[in-house]
Amino acid sequence: MSSREHVYFQSRHTPAEFAAAIAPALGMTVIRGGRGETFLSRPLPDGGAVGGELRVNELADPGEPSYLDVFPLVLELGITVGDRARQLAEARGLFTELARVSPVPIALVRGYDFLLGAADGGNGLVWFPENVTPYSEDREMWLPFQP
């Protein structure tokens, strides 16, 4: 299980291109890593920061269909202060903002295990019930919302 939340984007841009496009709308800074990585970050109101690496989604696997297969980019999201509950709250808050400004469909996943939310221009923002996975066993729950 991951200790990070993940925001998936249905964008065909490179991580650097997409970060440059989305960061201003979220008040985030784009940071380039020493090996070409792309990071997004913004300060939290009471200290610390929220953000993480925006990278190619390498988990898409046609042999094991999941909700996430249609999302080429993923932001591995964390915070620098607080605990897991706070991180999840910050991820939900940022995702709500993203739902208003993202030019592409997006999804929020807790760790790699639970599909929390989805948003696109047609369906708006949808929050899933507790314990819905992005995997085939919960396909009936998420298929109507997959872009």
DATA-V214830 format. One line per field, one symbol per residue. ss: DSSP state (a for helix, b for strand, c for the rest). phi: phi as a letter, one per 20 degrees, with the letter a starting at -180 (. if undefined). psi: psi as a letter, one per 30 degrees, with the letter a starting at -180 (. if undefined). A space follows every 50 residues. Layout:
BEGIN
ss=???
phi=???
psi=???
END
This chain:
BEGIN
ss=ccccbbbbbcccccaaaaaaaaaaaaccbbbbcccccbbbbbbcccccbb bbbbbbcccccccccbaaaaccbbbbbbbccccaaaaaaaaaaaaaaaaa accccbbbbbcccbbbbbbbcccbbbbcccccccbaaaaaaaaaacc
phi=.eececddceceffgfffgffeggfdmddeceefdnfdddbbfegdonbc rreebffeefbgfcgbgefedfcbdedbcecncfffgffffffffffgge dffcgcbdcelddcfebbbbfeemecdefgmeeedgfdgffdgfdff
psi=kkgllkkkkikglleeeeeeefeefghlkkkklfgglkkkklkleglalk aakklkjgfkjffikleffgjflkjjkllflaaeeeeeeeeeeeeeeeff fkflklkkkjbgekjellkleefakkkllkgklglffgeeefeffk.
END
